[in-house]
Amino acid sequence: MAGARGPGPIDPPPPRGGGWLARLYERLHAREDSEHEQALIRLVVICGMYAFMAAAPFPPAERPWILWWSSVVFAPAFVVSLGIF
């Protein structure tokens, strides 16, 4: 990442216009730390793990219980990662 010096050789150009995407880009690009990148990775991993749990072939009698506990575990992690991002 280029940080406060400006775009680096591999940084994508900023979005055009003044919409929410441009504001988000500027907010994230102005940060010098990489915590938002780690939070984004956590969000992707959490969504992938939850999708796996939802699609896994569990016995019909146990499926609601397993999905409930998966939600209990993954929902707070998702909310915390969103807060960090």
Buried (B, 14 or more C-beta within 10 A) or exposed (E): BEEEEEEEEEEEEEBEEEEEEEEEBEEEBEEEEEEBEEBBEBBEEBEEBBEEBEEEEBEEEEBEEBBEEBBEBBEEBBEEBEEEB
